[in-house]
Amino acid sequence: QVQLVESGGGLVQPGGSLRLSCTASGSIFSINPMAWYRQTPGNEREFIATLSNGGAIYYVDSVKGRFTISKDNAKNTMYLQMNSLRPEDMAVYYCNGFPRDRWLNWGQGTQVTVSS
């Protein structure tokens, strides 16, 4: 099974930017659609954006206009460009298929901390 590894998280001030990466051990093209999720302590994992091989993109309202999902099939990597970060964006971010019946094993996630 394809393994997913998230990276790129870190500490950023409110209003700042980060770019997350999700690298697959196999063909990322085989995971369609792909999505980004995030989770805060005590809460369920939350879907935030999805991208299909055909280019269809969807964002939840809370990130629309601030986050951009993209991928590079040749590099087997999906990205999440996050701008205008807010304290409420602080979470562990994960990538996986979408919807639930296309989930692979979850990676370790990457922590995003938004704080001044």
Secondary structure, 3 states (H helix, E strand, C coil): CCCEEEECCEEECCCCCEEEEEEECCCHHHCCCEEEEEECCCCCCEEEEEECCCCCEEECCCCCCCEEEEEEHHHCEEEEEECCCCHHHCEEEEEEECCHHHCCCCCCCEEEEECC
